[in-house]
Amino acid sequence: MWWKSRETSTEEQLLEIHRLALLGKEKEIAGELASNLANNWCQKSRYRETVEFCKSTLEITKDYRVLKEMAYCELVLGEVEQALENYQQAKKLCPSEDEGGTAFIFHHLAIIYQQQGKVNEAISLYQQSLDIKEKIGNQQGKAASLHQLAIIYQQQGKVNEAIALHQQSLDIKEKIGDQQGKAASLHRLARIYAQQGKVDYAIALFQQSLQIKEKIGDQQGKAASLHQLARIYAQQGKVDYAIALFQKSLQIKEKIGDQQGKAASLHQLARIYAQQGKVDDAITFFQQSLQIKEKIGDQQGKAASLHQLARIYAQQGKVDYAIALFQQSLQIKEKIDDQQGKAASLHQLARIYTKQGKVDDAIALFQQSLQIKEKIGDQQGKAASLHQLARIYAQQGKVDDVIALYQQSLQIKEKIDDQQGKAASLHQLARTYAQQGKVDDAITLYQQSLQIKEKIGDQQGKAITLWWLGNIAQQQGDNSTALDYLQESLEILQRIKSPYAQRVKGRIDQISRE
């Protein structure tokens, strides 16, 4: 038929044929053309355009192919309930002989359930989709299902299984020449390696993935790669570069309407602002991110935002509110089986219990958190748990254990290039040496810690180290230097609304009276 020559037609010609098909109520022609054009536009991140285009087609025909393409775009745009409704309608209308269409619908329904934290339902649908794809020989579809199952296994802490599935998926994509899929697999493998502390390898894979995405015009994928690279650079203390990449990623996401991606960028920018002491900005960004996540039903993202807000409130001394938010976050993570997230919540609750003097409870939670992190290969998290356990043992006077744990933690942080973590370990080792009377060693380590904190913009950390340097100067009888350190510390702590500000002010008043 005349319209079958679409393979050699331009987009403008196809749109004109589609317009004429709508006018002539040619349902089959309009449906097939709309489905093919929509699929092409989706791959180019033209999501809003695709939705409107599909709506015009659905006015004359409830074509399941058009419904599933529209649902795909709605899901990216954060219109989750509408996407779910359209996928379910497409599932009902999809003829039994179109097994490929059925597999596609199952796969994307699984993505929605996965996002909503309904992990078992998601796994079941992914498996059903995978079975169909294997039966009909759909290699690209098979790779996509393996990819999504790998993401779930990673979230559950089954890291080796996740890597194996990602590799299987990647092998298929390379074999069939699926560049967009290959980029997605490289991206996911890079995230795992970053978590394991293999930072240089992770950066190389993210860069490979990014190059492919730029070459094929995958805007959503490009934004995701920029986002993950920014996270690594933030961890390395390259804060200005990280902010620039997060902003670039955010701009793309806003342009294409990627709501989940936008929420993730706001979340990470908020973390940086919190670290820089811009607490009000951080809270605003975390709240914006949280609102989007609640709207689109992103349970894992919601838990992460609650977790970070709780950390800020804990730093401000609003302990009961912080505990409530950590508990909310933990409940979601347990429900969706987010092992890494669960470990992080246990870790933060343990920190609060430590400050409240509930030492046994704190140690139990730190140990639980550490076990999970070791199981899933979370090197940065493991270093943080060792660090906090060392702090508790320091209070108990177990000096040898303390130094050993701080050194273990520091070695991991140096290996994975975690600058903020390294600064924290140097600070705590300095405290230990100061308590042992090794004052010169302590000052050297405090200065090293301070330099890193200034470099990466860690305002709260800087203020705490200045405070301790002030204490040492006072003990040495150098009140002038002590006041210089303490005044600078106080200015920062007051600006970030830290409850420690009053204690530093008290120390300044004491020295001033001497």
NORBELLIN-V207918 format. One record per residue. N is the residue number from 1. SS is DSSP state (A for helix, B for strand, O for the rest). PSI is psi in degrees with one decimal (NA if undefined). D_CENTER is the distance of its C-alpha to the mean C-alpha in Angstrom with 1 decimal. Layout:
N:SS:PSI:D_CENTER
N:SS:PSI:D_CENTER
//
This chain:
1:O:161.0:49.6
2:A:-33.5:49.2
3:A:-6.9:45.5
4:A:-10.8:44.5
5:A:17.5:44.8
6:A:-23.0:41.3
7:A:-29.7:40.0
8:A:5.0:42.1
9:O:153.7:41.6
10:O:165.6:39.6
11:A:-40.7:36.9
12:A:-42.1:39.4
13:A:-40.6:42.1
14:A:-38.3:39.8
15:A:-37.0:38.9
16:A:-41.5:42.7
17:A:-41.4:43.4
18:A:-42.6:40.8
19:A:-43.9:42.4
20:A:-35.9:45.8
21:A:-38.9:44.6
22:A:-43.9:43.4
23:A:-37.9:46.8
24:O:5.0:48.7
25:O:34.5:46.6
26:O:87.2:46.0
27:A:-44.9:43.2
28:A:-43.8:42.6
29:A:-49.2:42.5
30:A:-42.1:40.3
31:A:-47.4:37.9
32:A:-43.2:37.7
33:A:-45.0:37.4
34:A:-42.1:34.7
35:A:-45.8:32.7
36:A:-43.5:32.9
37:A:-42.3:32.3
38:A:-41.5:29.3
39:A:-42.2:27.8
40:A:-42.6:28.4
41:A:-37.1:26.9
42:A:-42.0:23.7
43:A:-19.0:23.2
44:O:13.2:23.6
45:O:27.3:21.1
46:O:63.4:24.2
47:A:-48.0:22.9
48:A:-42.8:24.9
49:A:-42.3:28.0
50:A:-43.7:27.7
51:A:-47.6:27.6
52:A:-39.7:30.7
53:A:-44.1:32.4
54:A:-37.9:31.9
55:A:-40.0:33.1
56:A:-33.5:36.4
57:A:-40.5:36.9
58:A:-13.1:36.4
59:O:-26.1:39.1
60:O:-16.5:41.7
61:O:129.2:40.0
62:O:72.5:37.5
63:O:122.8:36.4
64:A:-30.9:33.7
65:A:-39.7:32.5
66:A:-40.1:31.9
67:A:-42.5:30.2
68:A:-33.2:27.6
69:A:-40.1:26.9
70:A:-41.5:26.6
71:A:-38.5:24.4
72:A:-47.2:21.9
73:A:-38.7:21.7
74:A:-37.3:21.7
75:A:-44.5:18.6
76:A:-38.6:16.7
77:O:-0.5:18.4
78:O:7.2:17.2
79:O:69.0:20.7
80:A:-45.1:19.8
81:A:-40.0:23.1
82:A:-40.2:25.1
83:A:-44.5:23.3
84:A:-44.6:24.0
85:A:-42.9:27.6
86:A:-36.1:28.2
87:A:-40.9:26.8
88:A:-38.4:29.1
89:A:-40.9:32.0
90:A:-37.4:31.5
91:A:-41.2:31.6
92:A:-37.1:34.9
93:A:-17.7:36.4
94:O:122.7:35.3
95:O:147.2:38.5
96:O:-28.8:38.7
97:O:-17.9:39.7
98:O:76.2:36.5
99:A:-31.3:34.5
100:A:-41.7:32.0
101:A:-42.0:31.3
102:A:-44.7:31.0
103:A:-41.1:28.5
104:A:-45.7:26.3
105:A:-44.5:26.5
106:A:-44.1:25.7
107:A:-44.8:22.6
108:A:-27.9:21.2
109:A:-38.6:22.3
110:A:-38.4:20.3
111:A:-42.8:17.1
112:A:-47.0:17.9
113:A:-37.7:18.7
114:A:-44.6:15.6
115:A:-34.9:13.6
116:O:-0.7:16.1
117:O:7.7:15.8
118:O:73.1:19.2
119:A:-42.6:18.4
120:A:-41.9:22.0
121:A:-39.1:23.1
122:A:-46.8:20.4
123:A:-42.4:21.5
124:A:-44.4:25.1
125:A:-38.7:24.7
126:A:-41.2:22.9
127:A:-42.4:25.8
128:A:-43.8:28.3
129:A:-43.5:26.9
130:A:-41.1:26.9
131:A:-44.2:30.5
132:A:-44.9:31.7
133:A:-40.0:30.2
134:A:-37.5:31.8
135:A:-41.6:35.0
136:A:0.5:35.3
137:O:29.3:34.1
138:O:91.7:31.0
139:A:-40.6:29.2
140:A:-43.1:26.5
141:A:-40.6:25.7
142:A:-44.5:25.9
143:A:-38.4:23.3
144:A:-40.7:20.9
145:A:-43.0:21.5
146:A:-39.3:21.0
147:A:-48.3:17.7
148:A:-39.1:16.4
149:A:-37.6:18.1
150:A:-39.5:16.4
151:A:-42.3:12.9
152:A:-45.2:14.4
153:A:-37.1:16.1
154:A:-45.2:13.1
155:A:-34.9:11.6
156:O:-0.3:15.1
157:O:6.6:15.3
158:O:72.1:17.9
159:A:-42.7:16.6
160:A:-41.5:20.1
161:A:-39.4:20.5
162:A:-46.3:17.2
163:A:-42.7:18.3
164:A:-43.6:21.8
165:A:-40.7:20.8
166:A:-39.9:18.6
167:A:-41.9:21.7
168:A:-47.8:24.0
169:A:-44.5:22.2
170:A:-41.8:22.1
171:A:-44.3:25.8
172:A:-46.3:26.8
173:A:-40.0:25.0
174:A:-38.0:26.7
175:A:-39.7:30.0
176:A:-1.6:30.0
177:O:28.6:28.7
178:O:93.5:25.6
179:A:-42.1:23.9
180:A:-41.9:21.0
181:A:-40.6:20.3
182:A:-44.2:20.7
183:A:-39.8:18.2
184:A:-40.3:15.6
185:A:-43.5:16.6
186:A:-40.4:16.5
187:A:-46.6:13.0
188:A:-41.1:12.0
189:A:-38.9:14.4
190:A:-39.0:13.1
191:A:-41.8:9.6
192:A:-46.0:11.9
193:A:-34.0:14.3
194:A:-42.2:11.9
195:A:-33.4:11.1
196:O:-0.3:14.9
197:O:5.5:15.7
198:O:69.6:17.3
199:A:-45.0:16.0
200:A:-40.0:18.9
201:A:-40.4:18.7
202:A:-46.3:15.0
203:A:-42.4:15.9
204:A:-42.5:18.9
205:A:-40.3:17.2
206:A:-41.1:14.7
207:A:-41.4:17.9
208:A:-47.4:19.9
209:A:-44.8:17.5
210:A:-42.2:17.5
211:A:-42.6:21.3
212:A:-45.6:21.7
213:A:-40.6:19.7
214:A:-37.8:21.7
215:A:-40.1:24.9
216:A:0.4:24.6
217:O:28.6:23.3
218:O:93.0:20.0
219:A:-41.7:18.5
220:A:-43.9:15.4
221:A:-40.7:14.7
222:A:-45.3:15.6
223:A:-39.3:13.1
224:A:-40.2:10.2
225:A:-43.8:11.8
226:A:-39.6:12.4
227:A:-47.6:8.9
228:A:-37.4:8.1
229:A:-39.6:11.5
230:A:-38.7:11.0
231:A:-42.4:8.4
232:A:-45.6:11.3
233:A:-34.1:13.9
234:A:-42.6:12.7
235:A:-34.0:12.9
236:O:-1.0:16.3
237:O:5.1:17.5
238:O:69.5:17.9
239:A:-44.4:16.8
240:A:-41.0:18.9
241:A:-40.0:17.8
242:A:-46.3:14.1
243:A:-42.2:15.0
244:A:-42.4:17.1
245:A:-40.7:14.6
246:A:-41.6:12.0
247:A:-41.0:15.2
248:A:-44.6:16.4
249:A:-43.9:13.3
250:A:-41.8:13.7
251:A:-43.1:17.4
252:A:-46.3:17.2
253:A:-40.3:15.0
254:A:-38.0:17.5
255:A:-40.7:20.3
256:A:-4.7:19.6
257:O:25.3:18.5
258:O:95.7:15.0
259:A:-43.3:14.0
260:A:-41.8:10.8
261:A:-40.7:9.6
262:A:-44.1:11.5
263:A:-39.3:9.8
264:A:-40.0:6.3
265:A:-43.0:8.6
266:A:-39.7:10.6
267:A:-46.4:8.1
268:A:-36.8:7.6
269:A:-38.4:11.3
270:A:-39.4:12.2
271:A:-41.2:11.0
272:A:-44.7:13.2
273:A:-36.8:16.0
274:A:-43.4:16.0
275:A:-34.8:16.5
276:O:-1.2:19.2
277:O:7.1:20.9
278:O:72.0:20.5
279:A:-42.9:19.9
280:A:-42.3:21.2
281:A:-41.7:19.1
282:A:-47.3:15.9
283:A:-42.5:17.1
284:A:-46.8:17.9
285:A:-40.6:14.6
286:A:-39.6:12.8
287:A:-42.1:15.7
288:A:-44.4:15.5
289:A:-44.1:11.8
290:A:-42.0:13.1
291:A:-43.0:16.1
292:A:-45.8:14.6
293:A:-39.6:12.5
294:A:-38.3:15.9
295:A:-40.2:17.8
296:A:0.3:16.1
297:O:28.3:15.8
298:O:93.7:12.1
299:A:-43.5:12.5
300:A:-42.5:9.3
301:A:-40.5:7.7
302:A:-45.1:11.1
303:A:-39.3:11.1
304:A:-40.4:8.1
305:A:-42.9:10.1
306:A:-40.2:13.2
307:A:-47.3:12.2
308:A:-37.1:11.7
309:A:-39.4:14.8
310:A:-39.0:16.7
311:A:-41.9:16.1
312:A:-46.9:17.7
313:A:-34.0:20.5
314:A:-42.1:21.2
315:A:-29.2:21.7
316:O:0.8:24.0
317:O:5.7:26.0
318:O:70.5:25.2
319:A:-44.7:24.9
320:A:-41.1:25.9
321:A:-40.6:23.5
322:A:-45.7:20.6
323:A:-42.1:21.7
324:A:-42.7:21.9
325:A:-39.7:18.3
326:A:-40.5:17.1
327:A:-41.9:19.4
328:A:-46.7:18.2
329:A:-44.5:14.6
330:A:-40.9:16.1
331:A:-42.6:18.3
332:A:-45.4:15.6
333:A:-39.0:13.8
334:A:-37.8:17.3
335:A:-40.2:18.2
336:A:3.0:15.5
337:O:44.0:15.8
338:O:94.5:12.3
339:A:-43.8:13.7
340:A:-42.5:11.1
341:A:-41.0:10.2
342:A:-45.2:14.0
343:A:-39.8:14.7
344:A:-40.3:12.7
345:A:-43.7:14.7
346:A:-40.2:17.9
347:A:-47.6:17.5
348:A:-37.7:17.3
349:A:-39.2:20.2
350:A:-38.4:22.1
351:A:-41.6:21.9
352:A:-44.0:23.4
353:A:-33.6:26.1
354:A:-47.3:27.0
355:A:-28.5:27.8
356:O:-1.3:29.8
357:O:7.6:31.8
358:O:69.7:30.7
359:A:-43.9:30.5
360:A:-43.3:31.1
361:A:-40.8:28.4
362:A:-46.7:25.9
363:A:-42.3:26.9
364:A:-42.7:26.6
365:A:-40.4:23.0
366:A:-40.7:22.1
367:A:-41.7:23.8
368:A:-47.1:22.1
369:A:-43.5:18.6
370:A:-41.1:20.0
371:A:-43.5:21.4
372:A:-46.3:18.1
373:A:-40.3:16.4
374:A:-37.6:19.5
375:A:-40.3:19.6
376:A:-0.6:16.2
377:O:28.6:16.6
378:O:93.7:13.9
379:A:-43.2:15.9
380:A:-42.5:14.1
381:A:-40.9:14.1
382:A:-45.4:17.7
383:A:-39.6:18.8
384:A:-39.6:17.7
385:A:-43.5:19.6
386:A:-40.7:22.6
387:A:-47.0:22.6
388:A:-36.9:22.8
389:A:-38.0:25.4
390:A:-39.5:27.4
391:A:-40.3:27.5
392:A:-45.5:29.0
393:A:-30.2:31.5
394:A:-41.5:32.5
395:A:-28.3:33.5
396:O:-0.2:35.5
397:O:14.2:37.3
398:O:73.7:36.2
399:A:-44.5:36.0
400:A:-43.2:36.1
401:A:-39.9:33.2
402:A:-52.9:31.3
403:A:-41.2:31.8
404:A:-44.3:31.0
405:A:-41.5:27.6
406:A:-39.8:26.7
407:A:-41.1:27.9
408:A:-47.0:25.9
409:A:-44.7:22.7
410:A:-41.2:23.7
411:A:-43.0:24.4
412:A:-45.7:21.0
413:A:-39.0:19.4
414:A:-38.9:22.0
415:A:-41.2:21.3
416:A:3.1:17.6
417:O:44.1:18.3
418:O:94.6:16.4
419:A:-42.6:18.6
420:A:-43.4:17.7
421:A:-40.7:18.1
422:A:-44.4:21.3
423:A:-39.7:22.7
424:A:-40.4:22.3
425:A:-42.6:24.1
426:A:-40.7:26.8
427:A:-47.1:27.3
428:A:-35.8:27.8
429:A:-38.9:30.1
430:A:-42.3:32.1
431:A:-42.4:32.6
432:A:-44.9:33.9
433:A:-35.9:36.3
434:A:-42.3:37.5
435:A:-27.7:38.4
436:O:-0.5:40.3
437:O:5.5:42.2
438:O:70.9:40.7
439:A:-42.8:40.3
440:A:-42.0:40.3
441:A:-40.7:37.6
442:A:-46.5:35.5
443:A:-41.6:36.0
444:A:-46.0:35.0
445:A:-39.6:31.7
446:A:-40.9:31.0
447:A:-39.7:31.7
448:A:-44.9:29.4
449:A:-43.8:26.6
450:A:-42.0:27.6
451:A:-42.7:27.6
452:A:-45.6:24.0
453:A:-39.6:22.9
454:A:-39.0:24.9
455:A:-40.9:23.5
456:A:-1.9:19.8
457:O:26.8:20.7
458:O:92.2:20.0
459:A:-45.7:22.6
460:A:-45.2:22.6
461:A:-41.3:22.8
462:A:-45.5:25.5
463:A:-40.2:27.5
464:A:-42.1:27.6
465:A:-40.6:28.8
466:A:-39.8:31.4
467:A:-48.1:32.5
468:A:-35.5:33.2
469:A:-37.1:35.0
470:A:-41.1:37.1
471:A:-44.1:38.0
472:A:-43.8:39.2
473:A:-40.5:41.2
474:A:-44.1:42.8
475:A:-28.7:43.8
476:O:1.0:45.3
477:O:8.8:47.3
478:O:77.5:45.7
479:A:-31.8:45.1
480:A:-47.8:44.8
481:A:-38.9:41.8
482:A:-45.3:40.4
483:A:-37.0:40.6
484:A:-48.3:38.9
485:A:-46.4:35.9
486:A:-37.0:35.8
487:A:-43.5:36.3
488:A:-40.0:33.4
489:A:-44.9:31.2
490:A:-42.8:32.6
491:A:-43.2:31.9
492:A:-48.0:28.1
493:A:-36.5:27.9
494:A:-38.6:29.9
495:A:-37.7:27.7
496:O:7.1:24.5
497:O:43.7:26.5
498:O:138.7:26.2
499:O:-16.3:28.8
500:A:-14.9:29.7
501:A:-40.7:31.5
502:A:-38.0:34.6
503:A:-40.5:34.9
504:A:-40.3:34.9
505:A:-39.8:37.4
506:A:-40.0:39.6
507:A:-40.4:39.7
508:A:-44.8:40.6
509:A:-40.0:43.3
510:A:-46.5:44.7
511:A:-40.2:45.0
512:A:-29.4:46.6
513:A:-18.1:49.2
514:O:NA:50.2
//
